[in-house]
Amino acid sequence: MWRTRAAAACVICRSLANSSYGIKRKSPLQNLHLVSRSIHHPYYPSSKFQRPPLRISVQQFSSLNRLSLHKRKLLNITHGYQSHRNFWLARLASRLLKVRYLILGSAVGGGYTAKKTYEQWKDMMPDLEDYKWIVPDFIWELDELVDFEKLLKALPDADDLAKLLPDFDKIGESLTSLKGFLSPGSPGETAFRATDQGYDNDKQFKKVSDKEKIDQLQEELLRTQLKYQRMLERLEKENKELRKLVLQRDDKGIHQRKLKKSLIDMYSEVLDILSDYDASYNTQDHLPRVVVVGDQSAGKTSVLEMIAQARIFPRGSGEMMTRSPVKVTLSEGPHHVALFKDSSREFDLTKEEDLAALRNEIEIRMRNSVKEGCTVSTETISLSVKGPGLQRMVLVDLPGVISTVTSGMAPDTKETIFSISKAYMQNPNAIILCIQDGSVDAERSIVTDLVSQMDPQGKRTIFVLTKVDLAEKNVASPNRIQQIIEGKLFPMKALGYFAVVTGKGNSSESIESIKEYEEEFFQNSKLLKTSMLKAHQVTTKNLSLAVSDCFWKMVRESVEQQADAFKATRFNLETEWKNNYPRLRELDRNELFEKAKNEILDEVISLTQVTPKHWEEMLEKTLWERVSTHVIENIYLPAAQTANSGTFNTTVDIKLKQWTDKQLPNKAVEVAWETLQEEFSRFMTEKKGKEHDDIFDKLKQAVKEETIKRHKWNERAEDSLRVIQHNALEDRSISDKQQWDAAIHFMEETLQSRLKDTESVIEDMVGPGWKKRWLYWVSRTKEQNIRNETKHELEKLIKCNEDHPAYLANDEVTTVRKNLEARGVAVDPCLIKDTWHQIYRRYFLKSALNHCSLCRRGFYYYQRHFVDSELECNDIVLFWRIQRMLAITANTLRQQLTNTEVRRLEKNVKEVLEDFAEDNEKKVMLLTGKRVQLAEDLKKVREIQEKLEAFIEALHQEK
């Protein structure tokens, strides 16, 4: 009976050992357990079968990480003898079920869980199709290196996993058959219960820990992203240092080669030229640039400074600081420096004193560009910033958009800012960097409506939310920030949305401290932990990379089209020039100014070629015209009324001395300066036949007026001239008859001129004579008739007394009035005196002319001092003294002109021309016309086209 049972046990063991559970290896008999040897070897001494205590520990297993995956080896049992029956099939079955099936279930469950986790993570990832331009290009190249589709196909499907599972029906039947061998409460049954209890506990643990695992995975993902971000920044820093060393070596000339201009510098030069170009042929400036717009105090300038990595702009608390557009060209270089387009000074941005000087210079330029009565200016300030690691791009910082005009602002400030912003944003290739303050209510934003009008589809707009740290602290609902970032709170659409932190609001913060604060904030921010923001949407570093990539993408797409447009414009302009000005060279405004400058300087030099005789004749003639009235009325006529020659000479000497001391030198200098002006004007305005170009007339006139305004005669000239004139007037010695005759001729000309003027005055007073009345059918007025009657009465008075003095006595006036009243003519005493002045003047001048004729032969008596002669010619001597003084004065002034004043005038002309050359507005105002504008457009279009072609060639080479 015992042998029958042993045989049955051997059959069961053999069937289990040879079953198809994947175990094909055989073990030698000596490796069998003691129980197995007792079963298979009946001769093995054993007195009694004893069951050993069950050593199966109750454990909880998970399908992910708590299951041991190494394989267990099952032993092949062969026939033999056993001496002990205390180890039976319960222990063997428990081991088989615990090890084999749990290993297989774990593997299958683990693979299925891994695939399910991959699918879940794939669904959680956002669709990056619209954001490919934000992610660097090398990320997308991973598709070429790793075949993700092939990797996905390599994972087993659910059907394949099901095939790997064992046939649980057969296992159930086997367990049922095995259960028959086990008695209730046996150790085998206890083992199965323990295993089932562990499985139930594992399911409960899995349900409880799913949420915690998701949180742990999110935190681990965030830590991994930050870890790789720090690694990327470290590599970029090392790369920056290496590039800096290379560029420094090139600067020192180690490679002995000249560095070419960078792409961004070439592109910036094109934009600078385009900013001054007035497109008359509808060729508008459509080249890309990054236009930074936002509400006032929204943080535009701070974002730009973070991108430029330097605090370069003036700052103010609540005050409008950006008063004009500022074009900032960012490029890479060995040193962190900044310089203006029109200046050679470099500002070292690593030194605080240079930064302060740069901010002050920008503020001064802004205020100088603002015209009187305005608050903002349309004039663009061009600034270039170079430094290691800077992203290459061109940004334009615009004045902040305001909603209300405050005190101190011009009334049109709001409209002017709107027009400036629209002018830059209407460029279809301009990238709009819309800055929104996250610390204020989104409904208060003005710029978003403006941006949505200019770019309704949001194809070239990048939205930036600043002051996110304040927004997270103050906003009650964090979902509101997410709505802003996702563009759901505004009507505007955008190509990308970013959130940045630009400091704690302290103007003394450094860029490095702001970067550290920004990184620390986003590392601990709930916005990232709760997946409201993606990692690529935060920090100014990511913003700078994204804007730079978008900028260069837009440049590559549009620059060739712009080059073709300017090529067509150039052809049109050249054709128009050939048709209108076929024989003229294409001279732009600057070249025309240089040509006019040379002509003007040549004309100034021509002043030195004027003969001394011409100068002296002009000076003498002009000076006598100025002083003749004073000499006749204040010196000669009063002296001629004296009784004798001694009194005449005394009166003349006194009056000449007074005149010389007070008026004559100044009058002479004025005459000399006016004569120089007349000659200068004559040379400037004189047309030179066919060579004359009327396009320079306005410029020459402006130069002449400005030079005359600036020129002042030498002040010491009057003192020296006074002495010369005084000595000339004191001389009374006429050396020869020729001089005597010249003096008489000079006196006669002067008196005849005065007599002619007096006759004209009398004619106007009494009206036309009978001849004119008959020939020209004119008549006298009532007043003229009264004056005519008065003239006749006064002439009778002079005929009665030829030596009558120059003034009428009161009784004589009464007599004349009564005589006229007797003839029915009512007359006023003042009219009588006025008429008498002109009648007596005519009588005196005629008497003086007669006296000149008598003195023609009086030179002999003059030599004898008029001894034994009734003839006195002291008036001839007076005019000779005047004539000699005029000649000496003219000679002295001519010497001052040719030796000093002409050279000083030439110097002033050069200064005026230099000032005009630096004043572009002045040149535009003075050199005008279709010809100038056409030549100017031709030059600029050629320059733009050439620079664009050079830029495109360099762009292709970099590709």
Order of alpha helices (4+ residues) and beta strands (2+ residues): alpha-alpha-alpha-alpha-alpha-alpha-alpha-alpha-alpha-alpha-alpha-beta-alpha-beta-beta-beta-alpha-beta-beta-alpha-beta-alpha-beta-alpha-alpha-beta-alpha-alpha-alpha-alpha-alpha-alpha-alpha-alpha-alpha-alpha-alpha-alpha-alpha-alpha-alpha-alpha-alpha-alpha-alpha-alpha
